[in-house]
Amino acid sequence: MSPNSTAITRQCMEADSSNEELGLKEEEAERARVEAETRAAELAAKKAKKAEAEAEAEAEAEAEAEAEAEAEAEAEAEAEAEAEAEAEAEAEAEAEAEAEAEAEAEAEAEAEAEAEAEAEAEAEAEAEAEAEAEAKWQAEEEAEQLRAYAAEQAKERERAAAKRKAREKAEQRMSVAEEKEKEKLREEEDEE
């Protein structure tokens, strides 16, 4: 072999060796990268699990706090409801007492009103009786006056009739006398 061939062969062998070393290094780097990513993923998973556990613990604590607050609120509401019920019962009792007092007062007022109405009715009846008696007396008085007036009018008519008859008789006598006088004058004229 020539020296050049030997050199080239050695260079090729060195190049192959370098390539193998380079490939090994790349493989190691890839394994290291994968391991690092795996460790990072595992660490992130652990952190996420820890955070999730902490969040669950906080949620449970919050739920317990809410349950305690609800229980306290329910207890307060029950106490308020009992107090309101007692107040309503007292108010109802007071209202019933006031209603009874008002009913008694109304009954007394009605009794007084009825007594006053009866007294007024009696007074009105007496007044009506007096008015009827007065009206009856006045009617009798007016009837008496009318009878007296009618009698007076009848007398006046009788007197007028008597005067009229006397006047008629006088007129008749005068007419007879006049006729006689006229006949006498006619006879005297006839004789002449």
C-alpha positions as CSV (number, residue, x, y, z in Angstrom):
1,M,0.0,0.0,0.0
2,S,1.2,3.4,-0.7
3,P,1.5,5.9,2.1
4,N,-1.4,7.8,0.7
5,S,-3.7,4.9,0.8
6,T,-2.7,4.2,4.4
7,A,-3.3,7.8,5.3
8,I,-6.7,7.7,3.6
9,T,-7.6,4.5,5.3
10,R,-6.6,5.8,8.7
11,Q,-8.6,9.0,8.1
12,C,-11.6,7.0,7.1
13,M,-11.2,4.8,10.2
14,E,-10.9,7.9,12.3
15,A,-13.9,9.4,10.6
16,D,-15.9,6.3,11.3
17,S,-14.8,6.3,14.9
18,S,-15.7,10.0,15.2
19,N,-19.1,9.3,13.7
20,E,-19.7,6.4,16.1
21,E,-18.7,8.6,19.0
22,L,-20.9,11.4,17.7
23,G,-23.8,8.9,17.3
24,L,-23.2,7.6,20.9
25,K,-23.1,11.2,22.2
26,E,-26.4,12.0,20.3
27,E,-28.0,8.9,21.7
28,E,-26.9,9.8,25.2
29,A,-28.1,13.4,24.7
30,E,-31.5,12.1,23.5
31,R,-31.7,9.7,26.5
32,A,-30.8,12.5,28.8
33,R,-33.4,14.8,27.2
34,V,-36.0,12.1,27.4
35,E,-35.1,11.4,31.0
36,A,-35.2,15.1,31.8
37,E,-38.6,15.5,30.1
38,T,-39.8,12.4,32.0
39,R,-38.6,13.7,35.3
40,A,-40.1,17.1,34.5
41,A,-43.4,15.5,33.6
42,E,-43.3,13.4,36.8
43,L,-42.5,16.5,38.9
44,A,-45.3,18.4,37.2
45,A,-47.7,15.6,37.8
46,K,-46.6,15.5,41.5
47,K,-47.0,19.2,41.7
48,A,-50.5,19.0,40.1
49,K,-51.5,16.2,42.3
50,K,-50.3,18.1,45.4
51,A,-52.1,21.2,44.2
52,E,-55.3,19.2,43.5
53,A,-55.0,17.7,47.0
54,E,-54.5,21.1,48.5
55,A,-57.5,22.4,46.5
56,E,-59.6,19.5,47.6
57,A,-58.6,20.2,51.2
58,E,-59.5,23.9,50.8
59,A,-62.8,23.0,49.2
60,E,-63.6,20.6,52.1
61,A,-62.6,23.3,54.6
62,E,-64.8,25.8,52.8
63,A,-67.7,23.3,52.6
64,E,-67.3,22.7,56.4
65,A,-67.2,26.4,57.0
66,E,-70.3,26.9,54.8
67,A,-72.1,24.0,56.6
68,E,-71.3,25.6,60.0
69,A,-72.5,29.0,58.7
70,E,-75.7,27.5,57.4
71,A,-76.2,25.7,60.7
72,E,-75.7,28.9,62.6
73,A,-78.0,30.8,60.2
74,E,-80.7,28.1,60.6
75,A,-80.3,28.3,64.4
76,E,-80.6,32.1,64.2
77,A,-83.6,31.8,61.9
78,E,-85.3,29.3,64.2
79,A,-84.7,31.6,67.2
80,E,-86.1,34.6,65.2
81,A,-89.1,32.5,64.1
82,E,-89.8,31.5,67.7
83,A,-89.4,35.1,68.8
84,E,-91.8,36.2,66.0
85,A,-94.3,33.5,67.0
86,E,-94.2,34.6,70.6
87,A,-94.6,38.2,69.5
88,E,-97.5,37.3,67.2
89,A,-99.2,35.3,70.0
90,E,-98.9,38.3,72.4
91,A,-100.2,40.6,69.7
92,E,-103.1,38.3,69.0
93,A,-103.9,38.1,72.7
94,E,-103.8,41.9,72.9
95,A,-106.0,42.2,69.8
96,E,-108.5,39.7,71.2
97,A,-108.6,41.7,74.5
98,E,-109.1,44.9,72.6
99,A,-111.8,43.3,70.4
100,E,-113.6,42.1,73.5
101,A,-113.4,45.6,75.1
102,E,-114.7,47.2,71.9
103,A,-117.5,44.6,71.7
104,E,-118.5,45.4,75.3
105,A,-118.4,49.1,74.6
106,E,-120.4,48.7,71.4
107,A,-123.0,46.6,73.3
108,E,-123.3,49.3,76.0
109,A,-123.6,52.0,73.3
110,E,-126.3,50.0,71.5
111,A,-128.2,49.5,74.7
112,E,-128.0,53.2,75.4
113,A,-129.0,54.0,71.8
114,E,-132.0,51.6,72.1
115,A,-133.1,53.2,75.4
116,E,-132.8,56.7,73.8
117,A,-134.7,55.4,70.8
118,E,-137.5,54.0,73.0
119,A,-137.6,57.3,74.9
120,E,-137.8,59.3,71.7
121,A,-140.5,56.9,70.3
122,E,-142.5,57.4,73.5
123,A,-142.1,61.2,73.3
124,E,-143.1,61.1,69.6
125,A,-146.1,59.0,70.4
126,E,-147.2,61.4,73.1
127,A,-146.6,64.4,70.7
128,E,-148.6,62.6,68.0
129,A,-151.4,61.9,70.5
130,E,-151.4,65.6,71.5
131,A,-151.3,66.7,67.9
132,E,-154.2,64.4,67.0
133,A,-156.2,65.7,70.0
134,E,-155.4,69.3,68.9
135,A,-156.3,68.5,65.3
136,K,-159.6,66.8,66.4
137,W,-160.5,69.9,68.6
138,Q,-159.6,72.2,65.7
139,A,-161.7,70.1,63.3
140,E,-164.7,70.1,65.7
141,E,-164.2,73.9,66.1
142,E,-164.1,74.4,62.4
143,A,-167.1,72.2,61.9
144,E,-169.0,74.2,64.5
145,Q,-168.0,77.4,62.8
146,L,-169.0,76.0,59.4
147,R,-172.4,74.9,60.8
148,A,-172.9,78.4,62.3
149,Y,-171.9,80.0,59.0
150,A,-174.2,77.7,57.0
151,A,-177.1,78.5,59.4
152,E,-176.4,82.2,59.0
153,Q,-176.2,81.8,55.3
154,A,-179.5,80.0,55.3
155,K,-181.1,82.7,57.3
156,E,-179.6,85.3,55.0
157,R,-181.1,83.4,52.0
158,E,-184.4,83.1,53.8
159,R,-184.5,86.9,54.5
160,A,-183.5,87.6,50.9
161,A,-186.2,85.3,49.6
162,A,-188.8,87.0,51.9
163,K,-187.6,90.4,50.8
164,R,-187.8,89.3,47.1
165,K,-191.3,87.8,47.6
166,A,-192.5,91.0,49.4
167,R,-191.0,93.1,46.6
168,E,-192.6,90.9,44.0
169,K,-196.0,91.2,45.8
170,A,-195.6,94.9,46.0
171,E,-194.7,95.1,42.3
172,Q,-197.7,92.9,41.5
173,R,-200.0,95.2,43.6
174,M,-198.5,98.2,41.9
175,S,-199.1,96.6,38.5
176,V,-202.7,95.8,39.4
177,A,-203.3,99.4,40.6
178,E,-201.7,100.7,37.5
179,E,-203.9,98.5,35.3
180,K,-206.9,99.6,37.2
181,E,-205.9,103.2,36.8
182,K,-205.3,102.7,33.1
183,E,-208.8,101.1,32.7
184,K,-210.4,103.8,34.6
185,L,-208.7,106.4,32.4
186,R,-209.8,104.5,29.3
187,E,-213.4,104.3,30.6
188,E,-213.4,108.0,31.2
189,E,-212.0,108.6,27.8
190,D,-214.7,106.4,26.3
191,E,-217.4,108.1,28.2
192,E,-216.3,111.5,26.8
